């Protein structure tokens, strides 16, 4: 299956130019800070220049992404959500990383392809979309032919996601909360539930259910959800939404939450989820017809 961006190189070039206009009064994400990112910092704290924390083959992602050669992950620094329980807070909050040019990012993509990775996995790309697409355009012109994974927190500007149609092969949103109270308390984004519903529907309309060929994901939607302590009812609402998109949706229900960064300030999330909380969510997902994912147990 040919990556979408290779089928739409003219569109990709057009999108690069169009999305750079989103940066000057920044509206790349729903916060719409309105700052000129070429000169100022917004909520995400990201400069205009790309900042990359690390890149390389990753073998801890979902099995259809990892395969034999690994998922070619590129971790971008800073974040538009800044969760109080962030599991990668050194990167997202503290800004550990190095400035790179779009050309250097293109080199990273090509290096990952030469290493035998199965995809280019863009981790937290939201605030750098124009620069990333510029790098993708350069890399595609030099022989890149791997599917692109858009690995995000789900808090996206729908207008940006619409402009990624025909460019992104695999969307991988991490749906965090459907409770407005929790979204405001832990993400400082009370509109997160409405936004993520709209955005994930758009993603599914663009690429459909996850397509896996010979064990490797090629195109489609892959949803992640991290089970939080004392939030099983919210998790069940998220599973209902995923099932409403399609009962063939691939959803990774994750149990690795730990109370990192500022989480211990909040008593209700200051522990790991109990095994029975995780099992309750998985059992509910199965009961409403979901069957793909669940920690990688089923990949077809």
LOKOLGU-524100 format. One record per residue (C-alpha): y, z, x; chain; residue number from 1; residue in three letters. Coordinates in steps of 0.001 Angstrom, whole numbers. Layout:
BEGIN
[[Y,Z,X],A,NUM,ALA]
...
! end
This chain:
BEGIN
[[0,0,0],A,1,UNK]
[[3275,-1142,1558],A,2,UNK]
[[5988,1546,1759],A,3,UNK]
[[8729,972,-789],A,4,UNK]
[[11547,784,1749],A,5,UNK]
[[9855,-2175,3476],A,6,UNK]
[[9784,-4021,164],A,7,UNK]
[[13470,-3255,-414],A,8,UNK]
[[15261,-3517,2929],A,9,UNK]
[[18362,-5031,1338],A,10,UNK]
[[18478,-2182,-1160],A,11,UNK]
[[18008,367,1633],A,12,UNK]
[[21037,-988,3500],A,13,UNK]
[[23070,-876,304],A,14,UNK]
[[22043,2718,-374],A,15,UNK]
[[23062,3828,3125],A,16,UNK]
[[26592,2565,2576],A,17,UNK]
[[26772,3928,-962],A,18,UNK]
[[25522,7433,-154],A,19,UNK]
[[27907,7909,2761],A,20,UNK]
[[30650,7915,126],A,21,UNK]
[[29049,11048,-1359],A,22,UNK]
[[29850,12979,1842],A,23,UNK]
[[33632,12706,1904],A,24,UNK]
[[34003,14875,-1204],A,25,UNK]
[[30519,16235,-895],A,26,UNK]
[[28340,15837,-3963],A,27,UNK]
[[25001,15302,-2300],A,28,UNK]
[[23622,18312,-4203],A,29,UNK]
[[24430,19936,-7564],A,30,UNK]
[[26798,22450,-5972],A,31,UNK]
[[29299,19592,-5492],A,32,UNK]
[[31353,21559,-2976],A,33,UNK]
[[33855,18708,-2774],A,34,UNK]
[[34545,19286,926],A,35,UNK]
[[34913,16427,3374],A,36,UNK]
[[31761,16977,5396],A,37,UNK]
[[33197,14910,8228],A,38,UNK]
[[35668,17756,8830],A,39,UNK]
[[34514,20834,6874],A,40,UNK]
[[31432,22887,6043],A,41,UNK]
[[30274,23402,2482],A,42,UNK]
[[27849,25886,918],A,43,UNK]
[[24915,24582,2957],A,44,UNK]
[[26856,25132,6244],A,45,UNK]
[[25584,21789,7552],A,46,UNK]
[[27914,19708,9708],A,47,UNK]
[[28279,15981,9192],A,48,UNK]
[[26036,15340,12196],A,49,UNK]
[[22274,15517,11713],A,50,UNK]
[[20749,18757,12981],A,51,UNK]
[[16976,18807,13579],A,52,UNK]
[[15046,21986,14254],A,53,UNK]
[[11758,20383,15314],A,54,UNK]
[[9444,17453,14698],A,55,UNK]
[[5778,16671,15251],A,56,UNK]
[[2361,16289,13597],A,57,UNK]
[[1834,19081,11057],A,58,UNK]
[[-1683,20119,10051],A,59,UNK]
[[-715,22840,7561],A,60,UNK]
[[458,20572,4760],A,61,UNK]
[[-1616,19426,1775],A,62,UNK]
[[-4865,17624,2766],A,63,UNK]
[[-3773,14193,1435],A,64,UNK]
[[-705,14390,3689],A,65,UNK]
[[-2522,15711,6758],A,66,UNK]
[[-5605,13482,6942],A,67,UNK]
[[-6821,13223,10539],A,68,UNK]
[[-3545,12505,12339],A,69,UNK]
[[-1338,15066,10624],A,70,UNK]
[[1823,14803,8559],A,71,UNK]
[[4773,13597,10626],A,72,UNK]
[[7193,16395,9809],A,73,UNK]
[[10859,16471,10736],A,74,UNK]
[[12484,19839,9984],A,75,UNK]
[[16191,19556,9216],A,76,UNK]
[[18442,22538,9817],A,77,UNK]
[[20465,24269,7056],A,78,UNK]
[[19791,24136,3310],A,79,UNK]
[[21607,23788,-2],A,80,UNK]
[[19644,26625,-1663],A,81,UNK]
[[19659,29470,898],A,82,UNK]
[[17046,31553,-952],A,83,UNK]
[[17214,35288,-276],A,84,UNK]
[[13459,35231,453],A,85,UNK]
[[13522,32125,2672],A,86,UNK]
[[10314,31717,4657],A,87,UNK]
[[12130,29547,7257],A,88,UNK]
[[15400,31468,7406],A,89,UNK]
[[15886,30927,11142],A,90,UNK]
[[16254,27211,10411],A,91,UNK]
[[17809,27212,6947],A,92,UNK]
[[20190,30177,7236],A,93,UNK]
[[20720,30752,10948],A,94,UNK]
[[20983,27108,11909],A,95,UNK]
[[18551,26846,14801],A,96,UNK]
[[18397,23192,15829],A,97,UNK]
[[19946,20373,17835],A,98,UNK]
[[22380,17653,16834],A,99,UNK]
[[20871,14140,16857],A,100,UNK]
[[22177,10688,16003],A,101,UNK]
[[20583,8431,13360],A,102,UNK]
[[19261,6328,16246],A,103,UNK]
[[17597,9361,17805],A,104,UNK]
[[16118,10297,14419],A,105,UNK]
[[14718,6777,14167],A,106,UNK]
[[13098,7311,17584],A,107,UNK]
[[11463,10486,16254],A,108,UNK]
[[10036,8605,13279],A,109,UNK]
[[8583,5912,15516],A,110,UNK]
[[7174,8540,17887],A,111,UNK]
[[5365,10213,14975],A,112,UNK]
[[3909,6859,13958],A,113,UNK]
[[2650,6259,17498],A,114,UNK]
[[1081,9741,17460],A,115,UNK]
[[-1079,8659,14529],A,116,UNK]
[[669,10600,11743],A,117,UNK]
[[77,9382,8192],A,118,UNK]
[[3630,9725,6887],A,119,UNK]
[[7214,10690,7720],A,120,UNK]
[[7703,14086,6085],A,121,UNK]
[[11426,14870,5699],A,122,UNK]
[[11691,18648,5297],A,123,UNK]
[[14903,19820,3568],A,124,UNK]
[[16646,16427,3657],A,125,UNK]
[[19097,16916,763],A,126,UNK]
[[22293,17502,2732],A,127,UNK]
[[21639,14688,5219],A,128,UNK]
[[20459,11876,2934],A,129,UNK]
[[22899,9149,4100],A,130,UNK]
[[22204,9771,7795],A,131,UNK]
[[18440,9883,7159],A,132,UNK]
[[18508,6558,5317],A,133,UNK]
[[20503,5040,8167],A,134,UNK]
[[17813,6238,10576],A,135,UNK]
[[15099,4869,8275],A,136,UNK]
[[16830,1478,8240],A,137,UNK]
[[16886,1447,12045],A,138,UNK]
[[13258,2575,12336],A,139,UNK]
[[12032,54,9744],A,140,UNK]
[[13701,-2711,11719],A,141,UNK]
[[11759,-1567,14778],A,142,UNK]
[[8337,-1448,13142],A,143,UNK]
[[8073,1762,11112],A,144,UNK]
[[5486,1311,8363],A,145,UNK]
[[4571,4835,7190],A,146,UNK]
[[5272,6197,3702],A,147,UNK]
[[8273,8512,3444],A,148,UNK]
[[7863,11998,1969],A,149,UNK]
[[10957,13643,450],A,150,UNK]
[[10123,17350,869],A,151,UNK]
[[12776,19376,-954],A,152,UNK]
[[13550,22505,-2948],A,153,UNK]
[[14163,20565,-6143],A,154,UNK]
[[17894,21324,-6305],A,155,UNK]
[[19033,17705,-6094],A,156,UNK]
[[21866,15657,-7509],A,157,UNK]
[[20175,13327,-10039],A,158,UNK]
[[22609,10565,-9024],A,159,UNK]
[[21309,10779,-5451],A,160,UNK]
[[17676,10742,-6610],A,161,UNK]
[[18390,7634,-8698],A,162,UNK]
[[19643,5948,-5536],A,163,UNK]
[[16420,6809,-3704],A,164,UNK]
[[14385,4734,-6143],A,165,UNK]
[[12673,1970,-4189],A,166,UNK]
[[13112,3882,-927],A,167,UNK]
[[11090,7124,-1148],A,168,UNK]
[[7313,6809,-1513],A,169,UNK]
[[6278,10429,-2090],A,170,UNK]
[[8444,13109,-3657],A,171,UNK]
[[7401,16695,-2890],A,172,UNK]
[[9685,19135,-4749],A,173,UNK]
[[9022,22857,-4528],A,174,UNK]
[[9720,24161,-8035],A,175,UNK]
[[10822,27755,-7576],A,176,UNK]
[[11963,29260,-10904],A,177,UNK]
[[12455,28356,-14535],A,178,UNK]
[[14078,31721,-15227],A,179,UNK]
[[17857,31332,-15107],A,180,UNK]
[[18204,35016,-14195],A,181,UNK]
[[15874,34674,-11214],A,182,UNK]
[[17537,31455,-10080],A,183,UNK]
[[20934,33118,-10094],A,184,UNK]
[[19679,36285,-8404],A,185,UNK]
[[17572,34769,-5630],A,186,UNK]
[[19025,31251,-5196],A,187,UNK]
[[22661,31751,-6281],A,188,UNK]
[[22090,28700,-8466],A,189,UNK]
[[21894,29643,-12173],A,190,UNK]
[[21636,25972,-13169],A,191,UNK]
[[18542,25452,-10986],A,192,UNK]
[[16037,25432,-13917],A,193,UNK]
[[17855,22654,-15802],A,194,UNK]
[[18516,20655,-12657],A,195,UNK]
[[14953,20793,-11336],A,196,UNK]
[[13525,19730,-14702],A,197,UNK]
[[15748,16648,-14807],A,198,UNK]
[[15186,15800,-11155],A,199,UNK]
[[11395,16109,-11197],A,200,UNK]
[[11203,13968,-14328],A,201,UNK]
[[13236,11307,-12500],A,202,UNK]
[[10953,11536,-9487],A,203,UNK]
[[7869,11101,-11648],A,204,UNK]
[[9406,8123,-13451],A,205,UNK]
[[10072,6456,-10102],A,206,UNK]
[[6731,6959,-8348],A,207,UNK]
[[4220,8277,-10927],A,208,UNK]
[[1216,10484,-10202],A,209,UNK]
[[68,10884,-6625],A,210,UNK]
[[-1936,7882,-5413],A,211,UNK]
[[-4518,8700,-2740],A,212,UNK]
[[-6353,5971,-806],A,213,UNK]
[[-9256,6943,1459],A,214,UNK]
[[-8100,10561,1371],A,215,UNK]
[[-4477,9804,2294],A,216,UNK]
[[-1468,10054,-53],A,217,UNK]
[[414,6774,-335],A,218,UNK]
[[2808,7161,-3248],A,219,UNK]
[[3666,9486,-6097],A,220,UNK]
[[4726,12986,-7022],A,221,UNK]
[[3283,16096,-5364],A,222,UNK]
[[4627,19372,-6780],A,223,UNK]
[[4591,22669,-4938],A,224,UNK]
[[4990,26091,-6497],A,225,UNK]
[[5004,29406,-4662],A,226,UNK]
[[3659,32260,-6792],A,227,UNK]
[[6088,35193,-6575],A,228,UNK]
[[5291,38853,-7276],A,229,UNK]
[[6162,39916,-10841],A,230,UNK]
[[6867,36312,-11887],A,231,UNK]
[[3590,35044,-13355],A,232,UNK]
[[5158,34208,-16730],A,233,UNK]
[[7739,32044,-15012],A,234,UNK]
[[4956,30352,-13019],A,235,UNK]
[[3127,29579,-16266],A,236,UNK]
[[6250,27915,-17675],A,237,UNK]
[[6418,25745,-14570],A,238,UNK]
[[2766,24765,-14972],A,239,UNK]
[[3452,23771,-18601],A,240,UNK]
[[6283,21541,-17426],A,241,UNK]
[[4127,19895,-14749],A,242,UNK]
[[1374,19268,-17296],A,243,UNK]
[[3936,17735,-19666],A,244,UNK]
[[4678,15083,-17019],A,245,UNK]
[[999,14248,-16668],A,246,UNK]
[[-2250,16160,-16601],A,247,UNK]
[[-3015,14078,-13501],A,248,UNK]
[[-90,15689,-11690],A,249,UNK]
[[-961,16990,-8236],A,250,UNK]
[[320,20561,-7933],A,251,UNK]
[[-182,22878,-4992],A,252,UNK]
[[-88,26445,-6320],A,253,UNK]
[[667,28456,-3199],A,254,UNK]
[[-123,32102,-2469],A,255,UNK]
[[1499,32596,945],A,256,UNK]
[[4713,34312,-169],A,257,UNK]
[[5819,37121,2105],A,258,UNK]
[[8968,39254,1690],A,259,UNK]
[[11002,37757,4533],A,260,UNK]
[[14729,37565,5292],A,261,UNK]
[[16570,39606,2599],A,262,UNK]
[[13681,39914,130],A,263,UNK]
[[13135,43616,733],A,264,UNK]
[[16528,44311,-823],A,265,UNK]
[[14944,43370,-4161],A,266,UNK]
[[12196,45775,-5153],A,267,UNK]
[[10457,43348,-7517],A,268,UNK]
[[9861,40748,-4774],A,269,UNK]
[[9494,43148,-1823],A,270,UNK]
[[5725,42690,-1604],A,271,UNK]
[[3158,39916,-1440],A,272,UNK]
[[1759,38729,-4783],A,273,UNK]
[[-1438,40463,-5804],A,274,UNK]
[[-4572,38261,-5747],A,275,UNK]
[[-4917,38736,-9494],A,276,UNK]
[[-1362,37381,-10017],A,277,UNK]
[[-2250,34229,-8128],A,278,UNK]
[[-5559,33834,-9970],A,279,UNK]
[[-3772,34276,-13294],A,280,UNK]
[[-1472,31342,-12562],A,281,UNK]
[[-4303,29116,-11319],A,282,UNK]
[[-6454,29943,-14337],A,283,UNK]
[[-3589,29142,-16671],A,284,UNK]
[[-2963,25797,-14962],A,285,UNK]
[[-6624,24914,-15407],A,286,UNK]
[[-6568,26015,-19037],A,287,UNK]
[[-3790,23531,-19887],A,288,UNK]
[[-5561,20619,-18202],A,289,UNK]
[[-4186,20523,-14673],A,290,UNK]
[[-6853,19930,-12042],A,291,UNK]
[[-5395,18275,-8925],A,292,UNK]
[[-4166,20312,-5974],A,293,UNK]
[[-4493,24090,-6305],A,294,UNK]
[[-4409,24766,-2579],A,295,UNK]
[[-6137,21508,-1722],A,296,UNK]
[[-9423,22134,-3525],A,297,UNK]
[[-9289,18738,-5264],A,298,UNK]
[[-7582,15765,-3670],A,299,UNK]
[[-8686,12639,-5519],A,300,UNK]
! end
